[in-house]
Amino acid sequence: MKSICVYCGSNFGVRDSYLEAAHTGLSDLRVVGSMHERKSLMADLSDAFIALPGGLGTLEEFCEVATWTQLGFHRKACGLLNIEGFYDRLLSFLDYATEEKFIRPEHRAIFISEDNPVQLIEKLNNFDIPVLSKWLDQESIQNIDFHELIE
């Protein structure tokens, strides 16, 4: 793995540990004109993705690249740097959504979490990204009687 995209917010939150994790050893900084251009550039340049603690923008960008992995648009690992348990509630939600059959266990595994950056990168390097068929194909969707499901 040569290049990792790190998502971090424009705000460092309330804990010093969040600030300490961000912007250390930055090797490349690109300024772009739009969010769309930013996402496209980061996806093209990166071999993997890591989200540091952040807000809605961080979560949105990270979930998008994880969804791209799920859908097979790319085969890139996605990690959460879970500093002081910041992402524990998100991980619990993903576990619950998996239990409720909204997320396949193989897709849940796309979200790699670790509280140590070196160990997270090691996990990302060793992660074997699953190749799965979709739950429903076009023919299956066309054969569903949605009126019957509502009743």
Secondary structure, DSSP 8 states (H G I E B T S, - for coil): ---EEEE--SS--S-HHHHHHSSSS-------SSHHHHHHHHHHH-SEEEE-S--HHHHHHHHHHHHHHHHTS---EEEEE-GGGTTHHHHHHHHHHHHTTSS-HHHHTTEEEESSHHHHHHHHHH--------SS-HHHHHT--HHHHH-
